[in-house]
Amino acid sequence: MLTTNPFEDEYGDKLREECGVFGIFDAESAAAIVALGLHALQHRGQEAAGVTSWDGAAFHSHRAMGHVAGNFDRDEIIRALPGRVACGHVRYSTTGETALRNVQPLFAELASGGFAVAHNGNLSNAVKLRRDLVRRGSIFQSTSDTETIIHLVATSSYRTLIDRFIDALRQVEGAYSLICLTPEGMIACRDPLGIRPLVMGRLGDSTIFASETVALDVCGAEFVRHVEPGELITVSDAGIRSVRPFGEVRARPCVFEHVYFSRPDSVADGLSVYGVRKAIGAELARERPVEVDQVIPVPDSGVPAAIGYAQASGIPFELGIIRSHYVGRTFIQPADNIRHLGVKLKHNANRALIAGKRIVLIDDSIVRGTTSLKIVQMMRDAGATEVHMRIASPPTRHSCFYGVDTPERAKLLAARMTVEEMAAYINADSLAFVSVDGLYRALGEAGRDPARPSHCDACFTGDYPTPLTDHDDVAVPDQFALLDERVLA
């Protein structure tokens, strides 16, 4: 399986988005366009992909483990997904096992007809809701938190489908951007805080929803606007309708979309992701300067911030680490010494550039620290006389419960070490992070307003914007205990 970060190892030392979603209404070869959009969102989920279409009479689905390429680039697959309406999903798992039964879009036959849902995010009260639903007779087919939404819709006492859907969403906590297919049309919505992203576009007379603007670009679609936090949009033959069933709530979109998750050629919250990352690098250079000969990015996620750091500091930017674009996970496995050699297939130090130089490495984050340790040692082995490290985000000290695959807090390096201890652990001459206020300045603000923060930054600050029912429930000491029990059963 290919990965977006060449340093990702078996310990998963990068934060990973849960998924990406894409949907289109009223288009020829809708499934083919969805597959193209999912290609552009592949970085958001590389474990599995799925597409569901509606041809006016029946729903059709194809779901598979692995990448979009190899699963949705064959004519026979696309021909088996007829219709002018389709939605799709690429997945990393944060709740539930990695198995075909959890691959989305999830589909169920309700009293009102078929219902397919693709979900980006995570419900922080899914375990409690699931337990209540099972006690009332619901039978779950997956271990995904997304299926909870389907059962809440199915058991709602409201008359119309859209009212049952809104009733279901009023009961869930956490983060969600959803694209749903029904016989009546398409539904797209964001949670009231807008934690997870969703944008709207047009391709001729077709309406598109996607996790990022880059998916619109790849399909040749025009960006219309961001789906607003708490907004629910229905698209049918009768037209487009927007409602706001949750009232006015101050939005708090995920700040890590700007740091790492979104592709740099996307626009998030009206800001160029690439531009913000360069600005973070410039803030980092002003806050945490260091006397070195070269600024070197950790590819690929550290490149924009490293450019900003170099421009603000006047220190030359150099590609001191070269990555192979043709290798994902190391495929040589028979012995430890050979496996170690296989690391060179993914990335290699540009020795002629580094030898005898003082360097500063720029990366987007440190999670467990295993990746940073390897990179620093690689630079020393290549002859660097000093190796400093600067991180284009504040220390990640808290787990995410909103759709990001973070380790438990005890495994986060910044949660159990000071910055000085972290520097010693990764064997760097110095280590520093951009401040929380510096991160907000890169977003065009004066700093973080602790009384009214404009983004969800809980992974840095511990300030969670919603209740964490499953995590805090004393009857459920492990957030996913119920799910694990059902998987083992």
N, C-alpha and C positions, 0 to 999 in steps of 0.2 A: 504494500500500500504506500503510495507516495505521500509525503508530508510537506506542509508549507514551510517548515523551519528545519534547516539541515542539521541543527544541533539537538533536535528532539530525540530523547533516548527512551529506553524502556521504563524509566521512572516518570515520564510525562512532565518534564521540567518547564513546560510552557502552559500558561493559562489557555484554555480552549473554549471557544463559543460552543453552545449546544447545537445550534443548527441555523439554517437559512431557509426562507420560504419564498415561493414565487407562484403567482397565479395570473391567468389571463381569461378574459371574458369576450366572447364573440370574435373569434379569429379562425381562419383556415389553418389547419394543422396545428391546433392549439397545443397539443402534447409536444410537438417538435420545438415550439417556441419556449415552452416551459423547460424542456431539457437544455436548451441553449442558455436560458437564464440561470439554471442550476449550475451549469459549468462555471459561470461568472461568480457564483456564490460558493464554489467548492471549498474555499479556505475556511468557511464557517462550519463545515462538517464533513468528515472524510470516512466515517464508518459505514454509512449506508445512504441510499437515495431511493426516492419513490415518486411516482406520478400517478394521479387519478384524473380521469376525464369523464365528461358527461355528454352523451350524444343526443339528448332529448328524450331518450327512452330508457337508457340503462347507463350505469356507471361501469367504468373499466379501470383496473389498477394494475400496475407493475411495480413491485418493490424488490430491492436487491441489496445485498451487502457489498460494500466497496464504493468505488467512485462512480460518478455519472458516466465518464468515459468507460467504455467496455460494457456498460449496462443499458445505456440509452442512445448509443450511436449506431444501432442496427435498424434497418428499415422495417424488419418484421416486428420489432418491439413497438415502434411508433405507430405502425399500421394497426396494431392490436389496441391502440388507445384513441379511438375515433372521437369526434365531437369538436365543437367550437368553444368549449369551456374546459379548462384543466387547471390543476394546481399541483405543486411539487414541493419536495422537502429534501434537504441534505442534513445529515445528523451526526452529531457526537452525543453520546449518552451521558446525562448527569443523574437521571433517575431511571431505574430499571436496567435490566441486563442488556448486553449487546447481542441481540438476537432478531431474527426476521420478524417475529411477532410484534416487536416494538418499532419497526420501521414505519415511518409515516409517508403520506397521509394515512391516518387511521380512518376506517370506514365502518359504518353500522347501518342496518335497516331500522329506521324508527317508524312510529305509527304514521308519520307524515311523509315517509319515503326515505330514500338514501341520504346519508349525511357523512361527508368526508371532512376531516380537519387536519391542517398542518399547523404546527405550533412551534414558535421560537420563544423560549423562556423557561420558567420553572415555577410551579405553584408551591408556595411555602406551607400550605395546609392540605396538601393532597392526601397525605397518609390518614389524617383525621376524617376527611371527607370520604375517602375510600372505605374506611372501616364502617362508617355510618351507612354507606350505600350497600355494602355487602350484608350488613345486618338486616337491611330492608329487602334483600333478595336479589340485588344486582349481581350479575356474573361477569367478571372481568376476563378478557382474553389476552391482556398484555400486562406488563408491570410498569408501563409508562404513566406518568402523572397526567398526560394529555387525555387518556381515556376517561378520567374523572369527569371532564367537561361533557363528553358524550352521554354519560349516565345521568348527569345532572339535567341535561336537556331532555333526555328520554323520560325522566320521572317528574318533570315540572308539571304543575297543574294549570299553567296558563294555556290559552286557546291557540294562539298563532305560534308558528315556529320561531319567529323573530322575538316574540315575548318570552318564549321558553328559553331561548338562547341568552337573552339579557338576564333572565332570572338565574340562569346557571352562573353567569359571570359575576353576578352580585354576591355569590356565595364563595368565590375563590379569592385567595390572597396571592400576592407575588407578582410575577412578571409574565406578560404574554403579548405576543403579536400573533394573530390568528388569521388564516385564510381558510374559509369553509366553502364547500360546494353542497348545494341542495338542488332538488328539482326546480325550485323557484329562482335560482340564480346563485350569485357569489356573495359571500359576506367577508369583510375584512375589518379588523379592529385592533386597537392597542389598549393596553391596560391604562387605568386612570393616571398613573405617573409617567407613562411613556418610557418605561425602563428599557424595553427592547425596541429596536427601530422598525419602521415600516414606511415605505414611500409608494406614491401613486404615479402612474405614467399612462401615456397613450401611444398606441401604434396604429395609425389610421383611425378607424372607428372602434378599435379594441381598447379595453381598459385593462391595465396591468397593475398588480401590486407586487412589491418585492422588498426584501430586507435591506437592500442597498441600491443606490443610484447606478452603480457600475453595471448591475444586471440589466437596467434599462438601456444603458449605452451599448452593451454588447448586442442587444436585440434590435438596435436602431430605433428605440422608442424615445419619446419626448417626456422629460420629467415634468410632472404637473405640480405636485406639492408633496409635503410630508403628511402622512396620516397623523392627525393631531392626537395627543394623549387623551385617552378616554373616548375617542371618536369611534363610531361604528358606521361603516359604509356598506350599503347593499347595492348590488348591481344586477339588474334584470332586464328583460325586454321592455319593461315599463320605464327604464331609465336608472339614474343614479340618485340615491337618497342617503343623506348623512344625518345621524342623530347622535346626541350626547347623553346617554342614559345615566351617567354617573355624576352629573353636576360638574362644577368647576373645582379642580384640584390643581395645586401648584405642581408642575411637571418636574420630574427628576430623572432624565434619561441617563443611561449608563455612561460614565466618563471614560471607561476603558475602550469604548468604541473608537475614541479619538487616539488612544494610546497604542492600541494593538489590533483589535478585532477587525475593524473595517479595512477594506482595501484602500491604499493611499489615493487611488483615483476616484474614490467615492466622495459624496458630500453628505455629512451628518449634521443634523441640527442647523442646517444652513451654512455650515462651515466646511471648507476644503479640508479633508482629513490630512492630506499631504502638507498643507500650509500650517495646520495646527501642530503637526509633529515637528516640522522645522522650527516653529516658534517655541516648542518645549525644549528643543536642543539649545536654542539661543538663551532661554531662561536658565537652563542648566549651566551653560558656560558663564553666565553672569554670577550665578549663585555659588558655583563650585568650580572655580578656575583651577588649573594645574599647569605647571611648566613642563611641556613635553614637546617632542619634535613632530608628532603625527597624531591625527584623529582618525581612528579606524572603527568602522561600523561592524557590528555583529550582523551578518546578512540573514534574511533580508530586512527583518523588521526594524533594525537599528539604523538603517540608511538615512531616512529623512531627518531624524533627530541629529545624527552625526553631521549631516550637511549644515544644519542650523548651528550646531556647536562650533564647527570649523569657521563658518562665516562670522559668527559673533566674536570668536576668540582670535581670529587671524591665523590660526594654526592650520597647516595644510591638511586637507582631507585625502586619505589614501585608502585603496582597497587592499588592506593587509591580510584579509581572509578571503580566499576564493572558494566558492561553493560549486559543486556539480549539480546541474539541473536535471540530471538523468538518473539519480539514485535516490531512493526513499530510505526505507529501513534497511540496515546492513543485512545483506543476504548471505554472508559467510558466517556459519554458525558452529563448525565442528569443535573448535578448541578455543580457550580463552586468548592465547597468543595470536591466533589467526583472526579472531573476532576483533581484537584490538587493532590489528592492521587494517581491517575493513573500515574503521572509522575514517581513514584517509580517503575513502571513496566519496564521502559526503562533503568534506571540507578540508582545506589545507592552508597552512600559513604561507604567505608570500615572503619567503625567507630573504630573498635579495633586498626586499624593501624594509624588512623589520630589523635585521641583524644590526646591532650596535645603536639602536634608536630607543628613545624614551617614547612610549606610546600611551594613549588613553583610548580604551575601548568604550563604545557607546552601545548600550542595549536598552530594550524597552522595559524589562522587568527582571526581577529575581524571584523565583518561587521556592524551590527546594535548594537551589544553589549548585546542583550537580553539573548543570550546563556551564555555569560561570567558572567553576573549578577547572573544567576541561579546557575552556578557551584560554584562560590565563596561563595554564601550563603549556598549551600549544605555543603561545607567544614567547614564553621563556625558552622553550626548546628551540625556537627559531632564532634566538639570540638577542631578544629585546633586553635592554639594560634596566628599564623600569616598565612596569605594567600597572597602569591605573585604570580604574573602571568607574564610569558614570552611567547612571540609570535614569531613563527618561520617564519615570513615574515615581511617586513616593513609595516607601516600603510597603509591600503587601503583607499586612499583619492579620487579616481577617478573611474568613471563608465567604464565598458568595453563595446565596440561596436563590438567585434569580436567573439561573440558566447558564452559568459559567462553571466549567469543570475545574474547581479548585480543590486541593487536598484539604483534609481536616486541618484545623488551625495548628495542631501540635507539629505538623510536618512543614509548615511555612517557616522558612529560615528567619525571616524578620520578626516572627512572633516569639522566637525563643532566643534570639541573639541581639545584641546591640550592633550598630553599624560597624564599630571597630572590631567586634568579634566576627562579624560576617566577612570583613576584609581579610582577617587572619585565616578564616576558614577557606576562602577561595584563593588564598596566597597572592593577593593583590597588594601593591605598595600603598594604594589608597582606594577608598570606595566612597561614593557619595550619590545621593538621590536628589531629584528635583523636589522642592517643597510642595506641599499641597497648595499654598497660595501661588507658587510659581506655575503650577499646572493650570490653575484657574486664570492666571494672567495670560497664558498662551491661548486660552479660549476667548480672550478679549475682555475679561472682567478685571476688576481692581484686586480681587482676591476672593477667597472663599468666605461667604457670609454664613457663620455657624448657625445663625437663627433661621436662615432661609436659603440653604444651599441649592444651587441651580441644577445639580446633577446628583445621581447616586454615586457615591464614592466610598461605600461601606467597606470595600476591600482594603482601603487605606485608613479610614477613620473609625470604623466600627459603628457608624451612624446609619443603621438600617431604616429605610423609609417606610417599611410595612411591618406588620406583626410577623413573627416567625413561629407560627403555631406548632408545627411539627417539631421544630428544634427545641422549643421551650416547654413542650408538654412533658410533664414528669412521668406520665404513663408511657411515653415513647422516648426512652433515653437515647436511642439511636434514631436519627431522622428517617432512615430507610429500613428500620428493622422489620416492619411488616412486609415490605417488598421483598427483602431477603428471604423471609420465611416462605413466602409464596414461590419464589424462584427455586428454593431448595426442595419444596414439596413437589 
